[in-house]
């Protein structure tokens, strides 16, 4: 099990980035959340197996067609397996 925090910057708010992220997370059976930050970035916390996380991070670098991703920062977190679904906050 692997848990990461992903910070995505660019044109990622107001373009349904969180909804597309939730759909992609469900596709990869990832638990966690996505939320808008006051500085215009989107914060994602994702927990799943390593392969699913790697595919998800790769998708985050592209995002949905409505977005423009300029930068992705990934930080490893301690897995806790307490997450039960993927939510939009």
C-alpha positions in Angstrom: 0.0 0.0 0.0 1.2 3.5 -0.9 -0.1 6.9 0.1 0.9 10.2 -1.6 -0.1 13.8 -1.6 -0.1 15.4 -5.0 -0.2 19.1 -5.6 -1.3 20.1 -9.1 -0.9 23.7 -10.3 -1.9 25.4 -13.6 -5.5 25.9 -14.8 -6.9 23.3 -12.5 -9.8 25.1 -10.7 -13.1 25.8 -12.4 -12.5 23.1 -15.1 -13.9 20.1 -13.3 -10.4 18.8 -12.4 -11.6 17.4 -9.1 -14.5 15.5 -10.7 -12.3 14.0 -13.4 -9.8 13.1 -10.7 -12.5 11.3 -8.7 -13.6 9.4 -11.7 -10.0 8.4 -12.5 -9.3 7.4 -8.9 -12.4 5.2 -8.9 -11.2 3.6 -12.1 -7.8 2.7 -10.4 -9.5 1.7 -7.1 -7.8 4.6 -5.3 -9.0 5.9 -2.0 -8.5 9.5 -0.8 -9.7 13.0 -1.8 -9.2 16.0 -4.0 -9.7 19.6 -2.9 -9.1 23.1 -4.1 -6.5 25.2 -2.3 -6.8 29.0 -1.8 -3.6 29.5 -4.0 -5.3 28.0 -7.1 -3.8 24.5 -6.8 -5.6 21.2 -6.3 -4.4 18.9 -3.5 -5.0 15.2 -3.9 -4.4 12.5 -1.3 -4.3 9.1 -2.8 -3.9 5.6 -1.3 -3.7 2.3 -3.2 -1.2 -0.2 -4.5 2.0 1.1 -6.1 1.1 0.3 -9.7 -2.3 2.1 -9.4 -0.6 5.1 -7.7 2.0 5.3 -10.5 -0.7 5.3 -13.2 -2.7 7.9 -11.3 0.3 10.2 -10.9 1.0 9.9 -14.6 -2.6 10.9 -15.3 -2.3 13.9 -12.9 0.6 15.3 -15.1 -1.9 15.5 -18.0 -5.3 15.9 -16.3 -8.6 16.3 -18.1 -8.7 18.1 -21.5 -10.4 21.1 -19.8 -7.3 21.7 -17.6 -3.8 22.9 -18.2 -1.3 21.2 -15.8 1.9 23.2 -15.3 3.4 21.4 -12.3 2.9 18.3 -10.2 4.5 17.8 -6.8 4.3 14.4 -5.2 5.1 13.8 -1.5 5.1 10.3 0.0 2.9 9.9 3.1 2.6 7.1 5.7 -0.1 4.7 4.5 -2.9 4.2 7.1 -5.5 2.4 5.1 -8.2 4.4 6.9 -9.6 5.9 3.7 -12.7 4.2 2.5 -13.6 6.1 -0.7 -12.4 8.9 -3.0 -14.1 12.2 -2.1 -14.3 15.7 -3.4 -13.8 18.3 -0.7 
